[in-house]
């Protein structure tokens, strides 16, 4: 609550205009979206309805073309049979046969037709007048062909295929229409009529069902504007003039043969709708009625959704603005912290540099050997302190670049603790402080993890305890086993002191980068402000966490938990121990020759001076190109190459690759060790990929270089 109040007091004012603007902008956006969406939906609804009626019209006309074509072909066949003098029996047979095939075929179409039939005035065998039906029907007494709609349609068409108005079939009682055609004999005299009935019910069912599936319903009108198909059966048979039909309001346009496009009407179920009526080629009208509500109901839901999403997005944007403002203010604060940090860092680096330069000048001008030794010892201390500062900066830069990595090696936990204590014990003794160490015996002897980084964390915590604890104060290191299973152990390590303590406000800053608990403490006790932040990252990478408990004047306890894997405790037998004692590293390399590739003269002097007591012979190459030429001309002389990386003319990586590609006996096998200030993991990886065998970081550690020489020259 206090933080919220603080925000409204100090964080609201700079961004209130942006927040109000964001909230207000979303209101017209939602309204505009609703209107635009409504228009889009209306346009889509109209387009969809128009497409439906257009598609159904094409479908019906294409489907009706089949019986019309079949009648045309069949009538030509019958006309030829009459011209050839075929008997009535032969004609009946062809009617039966073609009607059978036609009936089967119509099962796959919504325009059903049963078969052919006809009426003939006279045939060549003297039969006539006669009715022929391919479906087995025979004319009854009182049947008058001249009165049937098909007869009238055929006569009116004068030899072309005619189409009757819909009528009721006297056999089935179904509403049908008939395709009919007159045929003539060889003298051109009227011979008879061939017919094919089409059931309207299947066509109407298709129109109604298809339109219902699209969210509306279909209507089919005959040439005389009688309703042939409608979802409400009571309307079937009514004419367009009946006021009970809602589309009767467009009677005049329909009677004039006009199409009805995108017109409003109230449907039979009292819904506001849009209707289309399009005329078919045979004079029928195909109509679709699409209610508006289902479409606009979706728009209403969309509007509600837009309001919800708009509110959600506005809230999210407002939240982001608040977060961005908070991040901005945090960035300003961090910038200030970094400015203070840089000032502290300048002090931390310049102080040992001042000691190095000053003691160098004093030692140089002093003729007293004791005085010179004192100056050199101070230079050594200042150099190590400066190296520690540089290492902290490098670690922090690797953490911020996500390039900080841990290694996994087997190590003795108790031995690691002992070595860590030895590093800081001398400074603790200088202040007469009491250091107590407790190591839980249940912790396995051998563990697997990054022991160097673990030691770095403990060293940092012990260093802080030493720094902030007065003389004759007490420090306690405690290591306890919290959990153990078949593969892993969880260990808690705490460092407690009787020092000055830390306030709650100061504790919030402790583990943040570039920050220290208090600026006055920085001036009094020194430090970069990076140590605890680096410790926090190391511990978290080990799957643990770090914390602090403290009160002003009552000391502090820093603790962390890490999870480590168990290692194998390989006991060495007596013979192996003896062999190990016999193979103690010998730092005399008389008889060996190395090629030192280094462009900086001072660095060459340092290496030569450090290795002077080993009696090893050293040749010099001032850059990579000189190294390739020297080795190519004298390859048999050298036993090992120390290679710098960054050099003029040719760098160390390129030189290594060229040496490995030489056609000399030992070019592929001679040990090449990088000796460079490039110490990041990717730098080491590049060295190994170029063909180097190993890596030594600068500043040079004499113990490390002797270890490498023993490994590659004497093994």
Secondary structure as UniProt FT lines:
FT   HELIX           2..6
FT   HELIX           7..11
FT   HELIX           13..15
FT   HELIX           16..83
FT   TURN            84..85
FT   HELIX           88..105
FT   HELIX           106..108
FT   STRAND          116..120
FT   TURN            124..125
FT   STRAND          130..133
FT   TURN            134..135
FT   TURN            141..142
FT   HELIX           145..147
FT   HELIX           149..157
FT   TURN            158..159
FT   STRAND          162..163
FT   STRAND          167..168
FT   TURN            170..172
FT   STRAND          175..184
FT   TURN            186..187
FT   STRAND          190..199
FT   HELIX           200..213
FT   TURN            214..215
FT   STRAND          217..221
FT   TURN            223..224
FT   STRAND          226..229
FT   HELIX           233..235
FT   TURN            236..237
FT   TURN            240..241
FT   TURN            243..244
FT   HELIX           246..250
FT   HELIX           251..255
FT   TURN            256..257
FT   STRAND          260..266
FT   TURN            268..269
FT   STRAND          272..279
FT   TURN            281..282
FT   STRAND          285..291
FT   HELIX           293..365
FT   HELIX           369..400
FT   TURN            401..402
FT   STRAND          409..412
FT   HELIX           413..430
FT   TURN            431..432
FT   STRAND          434..439
FT   TURN            441..442
FT   STRAND          446..449
FT   HELIX           451..467
FT   TURN            471..472
FT   STRAND          474..484
FT   STRAND          488..497
FT   HELIX           504..507
FT   TURN            508..511
FT   TURN            513..514
FT   HELIX           519..525
FT   HELIX           531..541
FT   TURN            542..543
FT   STRAND          545..550
FT   TURN            552..553
FT   STRAND          556..566
FT   HELIX           574..582
FT   TURN            590..591
FT   STRAND          593..597
FT   HELIX           601..610
FT   HELIX           612..614
FT   STRAND          617..621
FT   HELIX           624..633
FT   HELIX           635..637
FT   STRAND          640..643
FT   HELIX           652..660
FT   TURN            665..669
FT   STRAND          671..676
FT   HELIX           681..690
FT   STRAND          694..697
FT   HELIX           702..714
//
